[in-house]
């Protein structure tokens, strides 16, 4: 395999990955689910405004 081509492709891929963040805010549905899970662990309903992030897949 052409090592120069592999290097160019690798640099392009890495540059593209750096362009966008690796996390984004949870959707309202994901946030509700997370709060339900958190509340069940704590034994109470969670309240307040909290921002959670998830990794892009």
FENPE-V199438 format. One record per pair of residues at least 24 apart in sequence whose ideal C-beta (glycine too) atoms are under 6 Angstrom apart, sorted by sequence separation. I is the first residue (numbers start at 1). J is the second residue. D is the distance in Angstrom with one decimal. If there is no record, write none. Layout:
I_J_D, I_J_D
This chain:
26_52_4.7, 26_54_5.5, 23_53_4.0, 23_55_5.8, 22_55_6.0
